[in-house]
Amino acid sequence: CDVKSLTARDHVGIQDFVLLDETTEAAFLSNLKKRFCKDLIYTYIGTLLVSVNPYKELDIYNKKQMDLYMGVNFFELPPHIYALADNAYHTMLTEFNNHFILISGESGAGKTEASKKILQYYAVSCPSTTLLNTVRDKMLMSNPVLEAFGNAKTLKNDNSSRFGKYMDIQFDSQVRISSQIQSVPEMHFKELLQKRKTES
């Protein structure tokens, strides 16, 4: 899948809701549905990314896709979680400042999967060392362990996370990942965010 075919595939509906002629709920949902029916699950609202859970495997999360989005301008290619991850990473590099990605949605929306895709992207795209590879593997393998203990069946989701996730990915001076995922129980999530707010 090269850049040309990727762009051609995404000429369905409007890639960025900011460009919609009508700013109504009906127009928003109509565009979302049109794209979803063609397996285009990502759409922008400016620099925000709207994602619809397809509840099936899509061939859009491979190494070739990652390579396409590495170092590319945010709006140059069709909307993708890799574009968001890459943009946050390169903005951090240019601004020398901490950045965060907030993933929000109801149960079954795909928040856990989205966080996994971001971790996988950083694991592939960031400078690599033997130590990093060990940390990366631990990061990616920690999710199934947490899910085995903390997930439960809900009305909308057979495998719903029952804990809030706070992922702190730290980079060293060579811009390599130097820490792993941290997860906290849902009841302590607000407490942790409040603590970090008072510390900064």
Beta strands, then each sheet from edge to edge (+ up, - down):
strand 1: 42-45
strand 2: 48-51
strand 3: 151-152
strand 4: 160-161
strand 5: 165-166
strand 6: 182-183
sheet 1: 1+ 2-
sheet 2: 3+ 4-
sheet 3: 5+ 6-
end
